[in-house]
Amino acid sequence: MRVKPILSLFLLTALSLSAQDVVRLGNLKFAHYGAVSYMKELAPKYRLKIDERMFAKGIDISPAIVAGEIDASASALDAAAAGRAAGVPIYVVAGFAKGGARIVVSETSGIKSLKELKGRKVGVARGGAQELLLMAELAKVGLTWSDKPGKDVLVMYLPFADLNQALMAKHIDAMCQSEPYSSQAINRKFGVELMKPYDTPLGEPIRALVITEKLYKERRDVAQRFLLCFVEATKKFIDDPKFAEKYVREVMFKNQITSDDYQDAIGNSPFSYDMTTEHAQITVDLMAKYGVGKMANPPKAADWVKLDLLTEAKKQLKVK
């Protein structure tokens, strides 16, 4: 006599699962990317299933988008701009964090100012906000740079995880590094903060939430629910800092970063929602000026920054 109710339950569960639209999300393993990662936990509420795939760098996501493997991504705005310039069919639909970088010097280097980087080796990961910030700061104090000898500063391009090891081993004298790795270097005493590189025309870089043109144009309802999920996840992290720390440290980093690392990182890269066309255009202009991303045709921000879904999501969820 109990077969029918049980069968009905299975059918309802199956229907519920089948009604979920899948969004394949490319993400990066940084503290300030935590709210984006948390979206997959809220996804069923919005009839979504978010399949998250972690990448080493933002520019690595572009080939996956071109191959049709990724529908949305979180990355530095620089990576999104370089991808768009290369013909990757993407739109920037929100900003999810601000800041997120420091210039850190070896604790034995004696370096006290940017000008003292002359004649030194400086490490940075290629293709993200940290690279553009470094170039803008070096230019501001009149230093030249190259990844080959002959300029004022020798730039060493290394993956994020390898930069800290290189600084610790004194293979480089300084680094422009993302969070939480820059905070780890400082807290573990092998690095000293030289500055937060936000005093150029770029200001604090805004990280970009990106979706494909196909998702935006052909699956608009899904795209809107994806933005609703993003806004709710971000609001949760902003309103409940203890929950945010627990999720990032335990779920994303498997307790590989300390509470101090997390607090210092988020203090320098707060969660946010917003992006502006003006900020995106400044980013593109500086990338073109300094040769970051090697863009043959720098894209106009107005053509690929689409904030209407974010505006609607914030309106529905009553978020300012």
C-alpha positions in Angstrom: 0.0 0.0 0.0 3.0 2.3 0.5 4.4 1.8 -3.0 2.5 4.6 -4.6 3.6 7.4 -2.2 7.2 6.2 -2.4 7.0 6.0 -6.2 5.5 9.5 -6.3 8.3 10.8 -4.2 10.9 9.3 -6.5 9.1 10.8 -9.5 8.9 14.3 -7.9 12.6 14.1 -7.0 13.5 13.1 -10.6 11.4 15.8 -12.0 13.0 18.3 -9.7 16.5 17.3 -10.7 15.6 17.3 -14.4 14.2 20.8 -14.1 17.5 22.1 -13.0 19.4 24.0 -15.7 23.1 23.3 -15.7 25.6 26.2 -15.7 29.3 25.2 -16.0 31.4 27.6 -14.0 35.1 28.3 -14.3 36.6 29.6 -11.0 39.9 30.3 -9.3 41.2 29.3 -5.9 41.5 32.6 -4.1 39.8 33.8 -0.9 37.9 36.6 -2.6 36.4 34.1 -5.1 34.6 32.4 -2.2 31.1 33.8 -2.8 31.2 32.7 -6.4 32.2 29.2 -5.3 29.4 29.2 -2.8 26.8 29.8 -5.5 26.7 26.0 -6.3 25.3 25.4 -2.8 22.4 27.9 -3.4 21.9 26.8 -7.0 18.9 24.4 -6.5 16.9 27.2 -5.0 17.1 28.9 -8.4 16.5 25.7 -10.3 20.1 25.5 -11.3 22.9 23.0 -11.1 26.3 24.8 -11.1 29.2 22.6 -12.1 32.3 24.3 -10.8 35.7 23.7 -12.4 38.9 25.3 -10.9 41.5 26.8 -13.1 45.1 27.9 -12.4 44.7 31.4 -14.0 41.9 33.4 -15.4 43.4 33.4 -18.9 43.2 29.6 -18.8 39.4 29.7 -18.8 39.1 31.4 -22.2 40.0 28.3 -24.3 37.5 26.3 -22.3 34.8 28.9 -23.2 35.8 28.8 -26.8 35.6 25.0 -26.7 32.0 25.2 -25.3 33.0 23.7 -22.0 32.3 26.7 -19.7 29.2 28.9 -19.5 30.3 31.4 -16.9 33.5 32.3 -15.1 35.1 34.4 -12.3 38.4 36.1 -13.2 40.4 39.3 -13.2 38.9 41.9 -15.5 42.2 41.9 -17.5 41.7 38.2 -18.4 38.2 38.9 -19.5 39.3 41.8 -21.6 42.1 39.8 -23.2 39.7 37.0 -24.0 37.2 39.4 -25.6 40.0 41.0 -27.6 40.9 37.5 -28.9 37.3 36.9 -30.0 36.0 34.9 -27.0 32.2 35.5 -26.9 31.8 36.7 -23.4 30.0 39.5 -21.5 31.0 40.9 -18.1 27.8 40.9 -16.0 29.0 41.8 -12.5 32.0 42.5 -10.2 32.5 40.2 -7.3 35.5 41.6 -5.4 37.8 44.6 -5.2 41.5 45.0 -4.6 43.1 41.6 -3.9 46.8 42.3 -4.5 49.9 43.5 -2.8 53.5 44.2 -3.7 55.5 42.2 -1.2 59.3 42.3 -0.9 61.7 39.7 0.7 62.2 40.4 4.4 66.0 40.7 3.8 65.8 42.8 0.7 65.9 46.2 2.4 63.6 47.6 -0.3 61.6 50.5 1.1 60.2 52.1 -2.1 59.1 51.3 -5.6 62.2 53.1 -7.0 64.4 50.6 -5.1 63.1 47.8 -7.3 65.6 49.0 -9.9 68.1 46.3 -10.6 65.9 43.7 -8.9 63.9 40.6 -9.9 60.1 41.0 -9.4 57.8 38.0 -9.8 54.2 38.1 -11.0 51.7 35.8 -12.6 51.0 36.6 -16.2 47.6 37.8 -17.4 45.7 39.1 -14.4 45.1 42.2 -12.3 48.4 41.8 -10.5 50.4 42.1 -13.7 48.6 45.3 -14.8 49.0 46.8 -11.3 52.7 46.1 -11.3 53.2 47.7 -14.7 51.2 50.7 -13.8 53.2 51.2 -10.5 56.6 50.8 -12.2 55.6 53.3 -14.9 54.5 55.8 -12.3 58.0 55.9 -10.8 59.7 55.9 -14.2 61.1 52.4 -14.2 61.3 50.2 -17.3 60.7 46.4 -17.2 61.1 43.3 -19.3 61.2 39.5 -18.8 64.7 39.7 -20.4 67.7 41.4 -19.0 68.4 45.0 -20.1 65.7 47.0 -18.4 65.4 48.5 -14.9 63.4 45.6 -13.5 63.6 42.0 -14.5 60.1 40.5 -14.4 59.8 36.8 -13.6 56.5 35.3 -14.7 55.5 32.5 -12.4 52.3 30.7 -11.3 50.6 32.1 -8.2 51.6 29.2 -6.0 55.3 29.3 -7.1 55.7 33.0 -6.4 55.7 32.6 -2.6 58.2 29.7 -2.9 60.5 31.9 -5.1 60.3 34.8 -2.6 61.0 32.5 0.3 64.0 31.0 -1.5 65.2 34.5 -2.5 65.0 33.7 -6.2 63.1 36.9 -6.6 63.4 40.1 -4.6 59.7 41.1 -4.7 56.4 40.0 -6.1 53.0 41.5 -7.0 50.8 38.7 -5.6 47.1 38.0 -5.2 45.3 37.1 -2.0 45.5 35.1 0.2 49.0 34.2 -1.0 50.4 37.7 -0.4 49.0 37.7 3.2 50.5 34.2 3.8 53.9 35.5 2.8 53.6 38.4 5.3 52.2 36.3 8.1 54.9 33.6 7.7 57.5 36.3 7.9 59.4 35.7 4.7 57.7 38.7 3.0 57.0 42.4 3.9 54.3 44.5 2.4 55.8 47.3 0.3 52.4 48.7 -0.8 48.8 48.0 -1.9 49.1 49.0 -5.6 45.9 51.1 -5.9 47.2 54.6 -6.5 47.2 54.5 -10.3 44.4 55.5 -12.7 43.1 51.9 -12.3 42.5 52.3 -8.6 41.3 49.1 -6.9 40.9 46.4 -9.6 37.4 44.9 -9.8 37.2 41.1 -10.4 34.7 40.2 -13.1 31.8 37.7 -13.2 31.5 36.7 -16.9 29.0 34.7 -18.9 29.0 33.6 -22.5 27.1 35.5 -25.1 25.1 32.3 -25.8 24.0 32.1 -22.2 23.1 35.8 -22.2 21.2 35.8 -25.5 19.8 32.3 -25.8 19.2 31.2 -22.2 18.2 34.5 -20.7 16.0 33.1 -18.0 18.9 30.9 -16.9 21.3 33.8 -17.0 18.9 35.9 -14.8 18.6 33.1 -12.2 22.4 32.7 -12.3 22.7 36.4 -11.3 20.0 36.1 -8.6 22.1 33.2 -7.2 25.2 35.3 -7.4 23.7 38.3 -5.6 22.2 36.1 -2.8 25.5 34.2 -2.3 27.5 37.5 -2.2 25.0 39.1 0.2 25.3 36.0 2.5 29.1 36.4 2.6 28.9 40.1 3.2 26.3 39.8 5.9 27.8 36.8 7.7 31.6 37.1 7.7 32.1 34.1 10.1 30.2 31.9 7.7 32.2 33.3 4.7 35.5 32.5 6.5 34.4 29.0 7.5 33.4 28.2 3.9 36.5 29.6 2.3 39.0 28.1 4.8 37.3 24.7 5.2 35.6 24.0 1.9 37.8 25.9 -0.7 41.2 25.6 1.0 40.7 22.5 3.1 42.2 24.4 6.2 45.4 25.2 4.3 45.1 28.9 5.2 44.8 30.3 8.8 42.2 32.6 10.1 44.8 35.4 10.0 45.5 34.7 6.4 41.8 34.8 5.5 41.1 38.0 7.5 44.1 39.8 6.0 43.2 38.6 2.5 39.5 39.7 2.7 40.5 43.0 4.4 42.4 43.7 1.1 39.8 42.2 -1.2 36.2 42.7 0.0 33.3 40.9 -1.6 31.1 43.1 -3.8 28.5 43.0 -6.6 29.2 46.0 -8.8 31.1 46.7 -12.0 31.1 49.9 -14.1 31.7 50.3 -17.8 34.1 53.2 -17.0 36.3 50.9 -14.8 36.4 48.3 -17.6 37.4 50.9 -20.2 40.2 52.2 -18.0 41.4 48.6 -17.6 41.4 48.0 -21.3 43.2 51.3 -22.0 46.0 50.6 -19.5 46.4 47.0 -20.8 46.8 48.4 -24.3 49.3 51.1 -23.0 51.5 48.6 -21.2 51.1 45.6 -23.6 49.3 43.4 -21.1 47.3 40.7 -22.9 48.9 41.5 -26.2 45.5 42.8 -27.6 45.6 43.5 -31.4 42.1 45.1 -31.2 41.3 46.4 -27.6 37.6 45.9 -27.1 35.3 48.8 -26.2 33.8 48.2 -22.8 30.4 49.4 -23.8 30.2 46.5 -26.2 30.8 43.7 -23.7 29.9 45.0 -20.2 26.2 44.1 -19.7 24.9 45.0 -16.3 21.1 44.7 -16.8 20.9 41.2 -15.3 22.7 42.4 -12.2 20.5 45.4 -11.8 17.4 43.2 -12.0 18.8 40.7 -9.6 19.6 43.3 -7.0 16.1 44.8 -7.5 14.4 41.5 -6.9 16.5 40.7 -3.8 16.2 44.3 -2.5 20.0 44.7 -2.4 21.5 48.2 -2.8 
